[in-house]
Amino acid sequence: MDGEEFFDRLYSDFHVHFPCYAVVLEHGEGFATEPADDGTESLVVLTDDDLVERFLARSAGRPFPVKLDNPDLMGKLLTRLPPSITHVTFDPNPRTHRRYPIAAIRASLATPPMKKAG
């Protein structure tokens, strides 16, 4: 098992919080992604308005955010990505980020959220 596969398993139990945002590149040329050494890419997903603004400020061209309000929208987006996009990266920054396999994200979307005790 290589290092990437090890961390994919370690972080496979992940829950997405909504709303979140994907970034469409200028002229609708796809979504913002991060490349990996193996030739695959991760879809960049941002989890709040401030992170969206910072990401757009340091991006080339004129990208724009697409709001994903619920698990259904996220699921639809994940099923329409090109095969080169195999992971999702939440809130990447120069020091830390984590790639999650698309299968782990889909699994978390199918899991009902926990109810708060009270």
C-alpha positions in Angstrom: 0.0 0.0 0.0 1.5 3.3 -1.0 1.3 6.5 1.1 -1.6 8.0 -0.9 -3.7 4.8 -0.5 -2.9 4.6 3.2 -4.2 8.2 3.7 -7.2 7.6 1.5 -8.2 4.8 3.9 -7.4 6.7 7.0 -9.5 9.7 5.9 -12.3 7.7 4.2 -14.9 8.6 6.9 -15.6 12.2 6.1 -18.8 14.3 6.3 -19.4 17.3 4.0 -21.0 20.4 5.6 -23.2 22.6 3.4 -23.3 25.0 1.8 -19.9 24.7 0.1 -18.6 26.0 -3.2 -16.9 24.7 -6.3 -15.1 27.2 -8.5 -15.8 27.4 -12.3 -12.9 28.5 -14.4 -13.2 31.5 -16.7 -15.4 30.9 -19.8 -16.8 27.7 -18.2 -13.6 25.8 -19.0 -14.2 23.3 -16.1 -13.6 23.5 -12.4 -10.7 24.6 -10.3 -8.6 21.6 -9.5 -5.2 20.7 -7.9 -2.9 18.3 -9.7 -1.4 15.2 -8.1 1.9 13.5 -9.0 0.1 10.5 -10.5 -1.6 12.6 -13.2 -5.0 12.8 -11.4 -6.6 15.9 -10.1 -8.7 16.9 -7.0 -11.7 19.1 -7.3 -11.3 22.2 -5.1 -14.2 22.7 -2.8 -14.4 25.7 -0.4 -16.5 25.7 2.7 -17.2 29.4 3.4 -17.6 32.8 1.8 -14.3 34.1 3.1 -12.3 31.2 1.7 -14.1 31.7 -1.7 -13.1 35.3 -1.8 -9.4 34.5 -0.9 -9.2 31.7 -3.4 -10.7 33.9 -6.2 -8.3 36.8 -5.3 -5.3 34.6 -5.9 -6.7 32.9 -9.1 -5.8 33.8 -12.6 -8.6 34.9 -15.0 -12.1 35.4 -13.8 -13.3 32.3 -12.1 -16.6 32.3 -10.2 -18.1 30.2 -7.4 -21.0 27.8 -7.7 -22.9 27.2 -4.4 -23.6 23.6 -3.5 -26.5 23.9 -1.0 -27.2 20.2 -0.3 -25.9 16.7 -0.7 -28.0 16.2 -3.9 -26.2 19.0 -5.7 -22.8 17.8 -4.6 -23.6 14.2 -5.7 -24.8 15.4 -9.1 -21.6 17.4 -9.6 -19.4 14.4 -8.5 -21.0 12.2 -11.1 -20.3 14.6 -13.9 -16.6 15.2 -13.4 -14.1 13.9 -16.0 -12.3 10.7 -15.1 -9.0 12.6 -14.3 -10.7 14.1 -11.2 -10.5 11.3 -8.7 -10.5 13.3 -5.4 -11.9 16.3 -3.7 -9.7 18.8 -1.8 -11.5 21.0 0.8 -10.2 24.5 1.5 -6.6 24.0 0.1 -4.0 26.5 1.3 -0.2 26.6 0.7 0.6 24.8 3.9 -2.0 22.1 4.3 -4.7 20.3 2.3 -6.1 16.8 2.2 -7.3 14.9 -0.8 -10.4 12.7 -0.2 -11.4 10.0 -2.7 -14.6 10.8 -4.5 -16.0 7.5 -3.3 -15.5 8.6 0.3 -17.4 11.8 -0.4 -20.2 10.0 -2.1 -20.5 7.6 0.8 -20.7 10.5 3.3 -23.4 12.2 1.2 -25.5 9.0 1.5 -25.1 8.9 5.3 -27.9 10.8 7.2 -26.4 13.5 9.5 -26.4 12.8 13.2 -29.1 14.5 15.2 -28.1 16.7 18.1 -29.0 15.5 21.5 -31.4 17.6 23.3 
